[in-house]
Amino acid sequence: MTMNKRLVCSVALVIGLVTGGVALEATQSVGKVALENIEQTVLRISPKGLSIIGNAEGCRLDPYTCPAGRPTNGIGNTHGVQEKKVSLEQVAKDWVKNVEGAEQCIRQAEIAAKKVMTQGQFDAFTSFSFNTGCQRLRQNRNGSTTQIYRYLQQGQFTQACDQLPRWIYGGGVKLKGLVHRREQEYARCMALD
């Protein structure tokens, strides 16, 4: 019998590395990332938003295959994954890079809308974009614009929030993990902070 040892890491610890120890429930933008040896990086997402992403994705130091069939490590990282264990510092650096990409997607929708989202809306949609990828957030499989992205571009952010609970299927199957994640994103999206 072969035993596969999973090397799990702490999402809270990684958030602490990224934020410099700011409380997980903080709802203000992270701002300048606290990691050493990383470019001047500023994240707009809050620690609370990072918690939603991190707790939904989980954290693994060893590579594994995600439900979408992609080699993955860290906190949902699918870029440059090698067949070896990574450090907590590398997990944090990869995560910051990936969150930056999700933020960029959401900022582009804000620019199109000519409106600024609340912190909760930005957190929720950054988590959503991190999960689905920017391309899938924007387009249906047939190439048409998704309803959620149409609302985002039109600045109808509350209506876009209302779309989140619909995105709970993976491969045509309703997934409990996505149901929980969308509940968290929806609550954050509707928060008044």
C-alpha positions as a LaTeX table, in Angstrom:
\begin{tabular}{lrrr}
\hline
Residue & $x$ (\AA) & $y$ (\AA) & $z$ (\AA) \\
\hline
Met1 & 0.00 & 0.00 & 0.00 \\
Thr2 & 1.36 & 3.43 & $-0.96$ \\
Met3 & 0.86 & 6.31 & 1.42 \\
Asn4 & 0.81 & 9.83 & 0.00 \\
Lys5 & 1.82 & 12.38 & 2.59 \\
Arg6 & 0.13 & 15.78 & 2.12 \\
Leu7 & 2.20 & 18.70 & 3.25 \\
Val8 & $-0.39$ & 21.19 & 4.45 \\
Cys9 & 0.44 & 24.76 & 5.42 \\
Ser10 & $-1.41$ & 27.45 & 7.33 \\
Val11 & $-3.41$ & 29.99 & 5.32 \\
Ala12 & $-3.41$ & 32.33 & 8.33 \\
Leu13 & 0.38 & 32.17 & 8.53 \\
Val14 & 0.73 & 32.97 & 4.82 \\
Ile15 & $-1.68$ & 35.91 & 5.20 \\
Gly16 & 0.48 & 37.10 & 8.09 \\
Leu17 & 3.58 & 36.94 & 5.87 \\
Val18 & 1.82 & 38.95 & 3.14 \\
Thr19 & 0.28 & 41.59 & 5.40 \\
Gly20 & 2.94 & 41.87 & 8.07 \\
Gly21 & 0.60 & 40.43 & 10.69 \\
Val22 & $-2.60$ & 42.43 & 10.13 \\
Ala23 & $-5.71$ & 40.81 & 11.67 \\
Leu24 & $-7.48$ & 38.33 & 9.39 \\
Glu25 & $-10.83$ & 40.06 & 9.85 \\
Ala26 & $-9.47$ & 43.49 & 8.81 \\
Thr27 & $-11.55$ & 44.99 & 6.01 \\
Gln28 & $-9.17$ & 47.70 & 4.81 \\
Ser29 & $-6.93$ & 47.20 & 1.79 \\
Val30 & $-3.70$ & 45.28 & 2.48 \\
Gly31 & $-1.66$ & 48.03 & 0.82 \\
Lys32 & 2.08 & 47.43 & 0.53 \\
Val33 & 2.96 & 43.75 & 0.75 \\
Ala34 & 5.26 & 42.96 & 3.68 \\
Leu35 & 7.31 & 40.21 & 1.98 \\
Glu36 & 11.05 & 40.69 & 1.61 \\
Asn37 & 12.72 & 40.30 & $-1.81$ \\
Ile38 & 9.53 & 41.11 & $-3.69$ \\
Glu39 & 8.97 & 44.16 & $-5.87$ \\
Gln40 & 7.04 & 47.11 & $-4.48$ \\
Thr41 & 3.70 & 45.34 & $-4.56$ \\
Val42 & 0.47 & 46.89 & $-3.34$ \\
Leu43 & $-2.66$ & 44.78 & $-2.94$ \\
Arg44 & $-6.10$ & 46.37 & $-2.83$ \\
Ile45 & $-7.80$ & 43.27 & $-1.43$ \\
Ser46 & $-8.30$ & 43.21 & 2.36 \\
Pro47 & $-7.05$ & 40.52 & 4.74 \\
Lys48 & $-10.69$ & 39.39 & 5.02 \\
Gly49 & $-10.76$ & 38.93 & 1.23 \\
Leu50 & $-7.48$ & 37.02 & 1.37 \\
Ser51 & $-9.06$ & 34.78 & 4.04 \\
Ile52 & $-11.95$ & 33.94 & 1.71 \\
Ile53 & $-9.57$ & 32.96 & $-1.09$ \\
Gly54 & $-7.10$ & 31.14 & 1.13 \\
Asn55 & $-9.66$ & 29.16 & 3.11 \\
Ala56 & $-11.48$ & 28.13 & $-0.07$ \\
Glu57 & $-8.29$ & 27.11 & $-1.87$ \\
Gly58 & $-6.45$ & 25.57 & 1.06 \\
Cys59 & $-2.67$ & 25.55 & 1.30 \\
Arg60 & $-0.32$ & 22.75 & 0.25 \\
Leu61 & 3.46 & 22.78 & 0.17 \\
Asp62 & 3.61 & 19.71 & $-2.08$ \\
Pro63 & 2.33 & 19.64 & $-5.68$ \\
Tyr64 & $-1.03$ & 18.01 & $-6.40$ \\
Thr65 & $-3.57$ & 17.87 & $-9.21$ \\
Cys66 & $-6.52$ & 20.23 & $-8.69$ \\
Pro67 & $-10.13$ & 19.29 & $-9.65$ \\
Ala68 & $-9.58$ & 21.02 & $-13.02$ \\
Gly69 & $-6.69$ & 18.61 & $-13.70$ \\
Arg70 & $-3.87$ & 21.17 & $-13.36$ \\
Pro71 & $-0.66$ & 20.76 & $-11.34$ \\
Thr72 & $-1.12$ & 23.00 & $-8.28$ \\
Asn73 & 0.71 & 23.96 & $-5.11$ \\
Gly74 & 0.57 & 26.64 & $-2.43$ \\
Ile75 & $-2.73$ & 28.50 & $-2.34$ \\
Gly76 & $-4.27$ & 27.66 & $-5.70$ \\
Asn77 & $-1.05$ & 28.33 & $-7.63$ \\
Thr78 & $-0.94$ & 26.72 & $-11.08$ \\
His79 & 2.03 & 28.67 & $-12.51$ \\
Gly80 & 5.47 & 27.05 & $-12.72$ \\
Val81 & 4.54 & 24.15 & $-10.44$ \\
Gln82 & 7.41 & 21.66 & $-10.09$ \\
Glu83 & 7.49 & 18.19 & $-8.55$ \\
Lys84 & 8.97 & 19.36 & $-5.27$ \\
Lys85 & 7.96 & 20.89 & $-1.95$ \\
Val86 & 7.83 & 24.70 & $-1.76$ \\
Ser87 & 8.53 & 26.95 & 1.24 \\
Leu88 & 5.94 & 29.12 & 2.98 \\
Glu89 & 7.75 & 32.17 & 1.63 \\
Gln90 & 7.43 & 30.85 & $-1.93$ \\
Val91 & 3.73 & 30.10 & $-1.33$ \\
Ala92 & 3.26 & 33.72 & $-0.20$ \\
Lys93 & 5.15 & 35.15 & $-3.20$ \\
Asp94 & 3.23 & 33.02 & $-5.72$ \\
Trp95 & $-0.06$ & 33.89 & $-4.03$ \\
Val96 & 0.63 & 37.63 & $-4.17$ \\
Lys97 & 1.40 & 37.32 & $-7.90$ \\
Asn98 & $-1.80$ & 35.36 & $-8.52$ \\
Val99 & $-3.97$ & 37.72 & $-6.44$ \\
Glu100 & $-2.47$ & 40.65 & $-8.38$ \\
Gly101 & $-3.69$ & 39.03 & $-11.60$ \\
Ala102 & $-7.21$ & 38.59 & $-10.21$ \\
Glu103 & $-7.21$ & 42.20 & $-8.98$ \\
Gln104 & $-6.14$ & 43.45 & $-12.41$ \\
Cys105 & $-9.13$ & 41.71 & $-13.98$ \\
Ile106 & $-11.52$ & 43.38 & $-11.54$ \\
Arg107 & $-9.88$ & 46.81 & $-11.90$ \\
Gln108 & $-10.42$ & 46.57 & $-15.67$ \\
Ala109 & $-14.15$ & 46.07 & $-15.06$ \\
Glu110 & $-14.18$ & 49.07 & $-12.70$ \\
Ile111 & $-12.46$ & 51.21 & $-15.34$ \\
Ala112 & $-15.08$ & 50.20 & $-17.91$ \\
Ala113 & $-17.84$ & 51.03 & $-15.39$ \\
Lys114 & $-16.26$ & 54.35 & $-14.42$ \\
Lys115 & $-17.28$ & 53.51 & $-10.85$ \\
Val116 & $-15.37$ & 52.30 & $-7.82$ \\
Met117 & $-16.50$ & 49.22 & $-5.94$ \\
Thr118 & $-16.80$ & 49.04 & $-2.18$ \\
Gln119 & $-14.00$ & 47.14 & $-0.43$ \\
Gly120 & $-16.34$ & 44.20 & 0.11 \\
Gln121 & $-17.33$ & 44.09 & $-3.56$ \\
Phe122 & $-13.70$ & 44.29 & $-4.65$ \\
Asp123 & $-12.75$ & 41.48 & $-2.23$ \\
Ala124 & $-15.60$ & 39.25 & $-3.41$ \\
Phe125 & $-14.99$ & 39.72 & $-7.11$ \\
Thr126 & $-11.22$ & 39.31 & $-6.70$ \\
Ser127 & $-11.86$ & 35.98 & $-4.98$ \\
Phe128 & $-14.27$ & 35.02 & $-7.75$ \\
Ser129 & $-11.77$ & 35.97 & $-10.46$ \\
Phe130 & $-9.00$ & 34.08 & $-8.63$ \\
Asn131 & $-11.22$ & 30.99 & $-8.65$ \\
Thr132 & $-12.62$ & 31.11 & $-12.18$ \\
Gly133 & $-9.83$ & 32.94 & $-13.97$ \\
Cys134 & $-10.35$ & 36.26 & $-15.71$ \\
Gln135 & $-11.22$ & 34.71 & $-19.08$ \\
Arg136 & $-14.02$ & 32.57 & $-17.61$ \\
Leu137 & $-15.31$ & 35.50 & $-15.54$ \\
Arg138 & $-15.62$ & 37.49 & $-18.76$ \\
Gln139 & $-16.86$ & 34.89 & $-21.23$ \\
Asn140 & $-19.27$ & 32.03 & $-21.38$ \\
Arg141 & $-18.06$ & 28.87 & $-23.07$ \\
Asn142 & $-19.78$ & 29.98 & $-26.31$ \\
Gly143 & $-17.75$ & 33.23 & $-26.32$ \\
Ser144 & $-20.57$ & 35.55 & $-25.23$ \\
Thr145 & $-20.10$ & 37.91 & $-22.28$ \\
Thr146 & $-21.19$ & 36.49 & $-18.93$ \\
Gln147 & $-24.03$ & 38.21 & $-17.12$ \\
Ile148 & $-21.85$ & 38.84 & $-14.07$ \\
Tyr149 & $-19.18$ & 40.59 & $-16.17$ \\
Arg150 & $-21.81$ & 42.59 & $-18.05$ \\
Tyr151 & $-23.11$ & 43.90 & $-14.71$ \\
Leu152 & $-19.57$ & 44.68 & $-13.55$ \\
Gln153 & $-18.80$ & 46.66 & $-16.71$ \\
Gln154 & $-22.06$ & 48.57 & $-16.34$ \\
Gly155 & $-21.28$ & 49.49 & $-12.74$ \\
Gln156 & $-24.25$ & 47.47 & $-11.49$ \\
Phe157 & $-22.21$ & 45.91 & $-8.73$ \\
Thr158 & $-25.11$ & 44.80 & $-6.51$ \\
Gln159 & $-26.66$ & 42.93 & $-9.45$ \\
Ala160 & $-23.26$ & 41.35 & $-10.10$ \\
Cys161 & $-23.16$ & 40.25 & $-6.44$ \\
Asp162 & $-26.54$ & 38.57 & $-6.97$ \\
Gln163 & $-24.97$ & 36.44 & $-9.72$ \\
Leu164 & $-22.33$ & 34.88 & $-7.45$ \\
Pro165 & $-24.55$ & 32.11 & $-5.99$ \\
Arg166 & $-25.19$ & 30.79 & $-9.52$ \\
Trp167 & $-21.53$ & 29.82 & $-10.02$ \\
Ile168 & $-21.52$ & 26.62 & $-7.95$ \\
Tyr169 & $-20.93$ & 23.97 & $-10.61$ \\
Gly170 & $-17.73$ & 22.28 & $-11.68$ \\
Gly171 & $-17.94$ & 19.94 & $-14.65$ \\
Gly172 & $-21.74$ & 20.18 & $-14.51$ \\
Val173 & $-21.82$ & 18.99 & $-10.89$ \\
Lys174 & $-22.91$ & 21.13 & $-7.92$ \\
Leu175 & $-19.89$ & 21.30 & $-5.60$ \\
Lys176 & $-20.27$ & 21.89 & $-1.84$ \\
Gly177 & $-16.96$ & 23.73 & $-1.72$ \\
Leu178 & $-18.15$ & 26.18 & $-4.39$ \\
Val179 & $-21.50$ & 26.63 & $-2.63$ \\
His180 & $-19.66$ & 27.61 & 0.57 \\
Arg181 & $-17.18$ & 29.83 & $-1.27$ \\
Arg182 & $-19.96$ & 31.69 & $-3.12$ \\
Glu183 & $-21.84$ & 32.19 & 0.17 \\
Gln184 & $-18.70$ & 33.77 & 1.63 \\
Glu185 & $-18.15$ & 35.91 & $-1.47$ \\
Tyr186 & $-21.79$ & 37.01 & $-1.56$ \\
Ala187 & $-21.75$ & 38.02 & 2.12 \\
Arg188 & $-18.54$ & 39.99 & 1.57 \\
Cys189 & $-19.94$ & 41.55 & $-1.59$ \\
Met190 & $-22.99$ & 42.86 & 0.26 \\
Ala191 & $-21.05$ & 44.02 & 3.35 \\
Leu192 & $-21.31$ & 47.68 & 4.25 \\
Asp193 & $-17.79$ & 48.57 & 5.29 \\
\hline
\end{tabular}
